[in-house]
Amino acid sequence: MIGRTEIKPMLAVEGLKAWYGAAQILYDVRFDVRRGEVVALMGRNGAGKSTTMKALMGLVGRREGRVTFNGRDISRLRPYEIARLGLGFTPEDRRIFVDLTVEENLDIGRQPPRRFADAAPAPEWSPERLYKLFPNLGEMPRRLGGRMSGGEQQMLTVARTLMGNPLLVLFDEPSEGVAPVIVEQMANTIIELKKEGLSILLSEQNVHFARLVSDRVYMLEKGQIRWSGTMAELDANSDVQRAYLTV
């Protein structure tokens, strides 16, 4: 795998703390994601997975700690500055533009081509290439976002993010609330992105979905990392699954 031989990770998080108002949600969260690697951030509802994603993008009221992305410290940058550096985010609530067509949603996400820290060119995305990755979208380029199913909207959210030519993508609960066939398509998409050399941080509580795509796992509980290991190690550890994933 690409990232195993790299000295510096694509994303490094150290001592991350986050608050909503006076309520602290994250406590000294530490993890990393290497180039070409899929890392799952797992835990029950309310464990802090989505807050971690938002904190990385600067979308929480207050955050502390150090976040390094593609060799740059982004800890104090604003969300639009972070996005312009190539950190993509697909939120759980999708947030497509319902009054715009598929084509128009994709055009809004367009950003220039990028390079990795070692000057290697990153994958470059176009609507035509994305329609091959998401054939359903290719059949409805002029359909309004508000007239799409939940699964189609989920695919559009991912495609719009890829139009920004990201180096790393944050996926917040991609399997939540969509049909099994869409879950399978999302898994295939993540595998294809990994082959392109992209890094992916996945917020997920569905062990089956995480198993299909992930290399490593960090387990969150009450805003803290409680366990980490490979996906194979998690599969073999039923005690960890019961402790942090079962209701």
Steps between C-alpha positions, in 0.01 A plus 500: 500500500626849414494653844692229687843626389440868565665671794239767551127418500260683272297605806636516856280596794651570842316599817182603322233649726167645392207678659143589412439803715608411855475124438828325423451211255854389408787435742859475371414301188807368315519303177649507151411403145765403248498557128286249314352366823142461621464556874171445682404713798248279676273516804139523610271793429616793709858376533637809323561371147317777313642763735849377416429545130362849554790595726748398228318734260478785752122469524466497879471801727832438672782255447851448634786273401712455191380376162754453222383428146726426202793652689319819609366604837127571450411531868409868480367522147141577406282235331530648150879522537517135607283394205721691259799297617331179386324362806158384380197449725179309430264579790247256638211730406629525137424874454457492125334796329148372447405776251800428276552214256755224537723680249470828688575339835815348354608828345476675836748251646762557229853589614840502325722190469727425797827338591606296800774630730759302297384685184328194353176597321177411678209339316306753293122469474253619238122448465561247224735297716262519796209378286704186432558457872132575576296376200174599673605865493600470136140411419358814663740795448214749474289371787451733792664394824168521681349238266761234575479209742703500819752258352536708184552811711769316694682416176466861384652624826802277448532597133478871582778455758718322244455791259720691745785259414564414866808328637305356792124457545307497827193275469249552781274193536476417125295184563247666730138495382555376144392179326735197505569535128621857559716383790665252265555772240652728762737225609608443140552873457724525806705203377544671161606828665756311706643352180543857373724576798248707694490484878165452671380550856171323551258569785300181540327266745410232245767232550408321177547816293825592677630146444451533124716810461717576805865433574508624859251597771488752785224444755339808657308501827385819674730716292818297558691240302462177699647243260687485169616223272460344157163397367609137532584555866156650563335207324683263733415697814136448595558665840589832336200478269266435793656775712487779244251410225206306643203683646 
